[in-house]
Amino acid sequence: MILTIDRALKLIEKEIAALDFGKEPKELYDPIYYIMAIGGKRMRPLLALLSHNLFSDKTENITKPAAAIEVFHNYTLVHDDIMDNAPLRRGNATVHEKWSANVAILAGDVMQIKSTELMMTVDDKILRRTLELFNSTATEICEGQQYDMDFEKREKVTLEEYIEMIRMKTAVLLGFSLELGGLVAGTSEKNITLLREFGVSMGIGFQLMDDLLDVYGDMSKFGKTVGGDIIANKKTYLLITALQKAKGAEAKKLKELLGSKTIGPLDKVKEVTEIYNKLEIKTFTELKINEYFDLAFKKLNKLDAPLHKKAVLKDFANKLAQREN
Amino acid sequence: MILTIDRALKLIEKEIAALDFGKEPKELYDPIYYIMAIGGKRMRPLLALLSHNLFSDKTENITKPAAAIEVFHNYTLVHDDIMDNAPLRRGNATVHEKWSANVAILAGDVMQIKSTELMMTVDDKILRRTLELFNSTATEICEGQQYDMDFEKREKVTLEEYIEMIRMKTAVLLGFSLELGGLVAGTSEKNITLLREFGVSMGIGFQLMDDLLDVYGDMSKFGKTVGGDIIANKKTYLLITALQKAKGAEAKKLKELLGSKTIGPLDKVKEVTEIYNKLEIKTFTELKINEYFDLAFKKLNKLDAPLHKKAVLKDFANKLAQREN
């Protein structure tokens, strides 16, 4: 039976809506229900379900571990939002804004525990392996977040360092989501490796797309302020590439804009974007995004699974590659 | 073979000193080595080792799970210290003071993952049960911390609520430490339950002793500012009891002291302590502490283990009951 993306999303939303984290104390649990309810694309659990469906029809075995990933992902968002001092998440107040930083720290801590509990619904025979992979993925995500914060303070970041940072911070969890689906379904080691590699490549492409949309996205669709990365001097793929490619007057101008304490945010976004346009940064970034999605599709092609089922994952990846939000 | 407290402590310190959390990024891992190195009593891993030794001589099976508890405990301290805005921990700068709140949040997050990884060194046949107990204990600790913060904002807290809060925040982890020792050693269900109950009762007594030492401790031995709880209007066992017992002029005076915005901290400590003295709060608290330690010893007596080995745990509990720091 083919699990469609829509059907998989319904199963995920149902599982998430039924999650029982606890009730008292309210200040601990209310923020958890809140952050889990304000949505998001549910991309990670969806990938786990679609991956699982390549080899098995028993969706009941994967919905809870898949929900575990979503709880874990939301926990990292709750803590990252404190660290980034972010007021909004998915158009809603962040947990630390709505409650307090203390509430957000502790709610996140409980979510990490709950995600492990949900992950432990896997069968005994894959329990140790699943948790080992989950823990090593979680560690890489924390390391990625630390590198992200380190890079803000550093003068120079290379493209390689940047790609490695987003691999850790974002891509490995997509890789693990797919890997988990294969693991729960009991597929071969070769397939499990290919699934992870598919997810990691797609994840890097996905994050580069995020960087691109931050500058070139349609604000009404993207749901974030366009140019936020530029305003914050965030060393994204676009800025690092621009700093490498800019010569002479443009290099000088770009550095002035980055160092200016007086320029207004809208002017800064406009002028930096103009430099990006002159340097064709959009094209360079799109090429890099395509490169990672191509690599992802190669891994998917090699996967030993029914073509008509792989088509669903391919469709999903294509939508990510062409997303506008 | 009897494992003495000294020998157990040496094994624990050796295990902790050898822990490899990771190296890069430095800002993520340096704080973890720092907090783990500044010591503490290592009470929880010690309890796990002594409990394990009641039934088994194979210390190599318990040192890593015991270290897991210490890593977990230190993670909760790192996060709690942010929430409590505490500048010092064991006489040293707290992680958020020495680095930043962001560093402390993320270092704590990684420590939680590492504690699970270390806990997973238990044998396959007890893996699920161990992690289930660890997770439910961890959840209770977070709930206890939230109640603790809630109580600061509340007008009235009953003694029962207070005891339940410290049971969750402090005592269950002592209970789990002992339970873990029994579990790893493969003892009976009855013994495992008794070990947990022993630890929980002892843990409540231990925390009440902490409250008492905060007012009546010798500062040079206690290592914290005496009277810190009084200055912060912390609803400890002492204050809640005093609020219940004070009548007439004393009740009025106590409430004035708690509400005063002008009184200096030293005067406040002095005057509140005088009221405690008049109301014999020290005696009431000591009686309650003895009650919990007596209950703990009853559980220990019921435990089916060699008397000469139980004597080590009894000795340890006696030292806690009579501690001055």
Interface residues (C-beta under 8 A of the other chain):
Chain A: G22 E24 P25 E27 L28 H79 I82 M83 A101 N102 I105 L106 G108 D109 V110 Q112 I113 K114 T116 E117 M120 D124 L127 R128 L131 E132 N135 A138 T139 C142 E143 Q145 Q146 Y147 M149 D150
Chain B: G22 E24 P25 E27 L28 H79 I82 M83 A101 N102 I105 L106 G108 D109 V110 Q112 I113 K114 T116 E117 M120 D124 L127 R128 L131 E132 N135 A138 T139 C142 E143 Q145 Q146 Y147 M149 D150
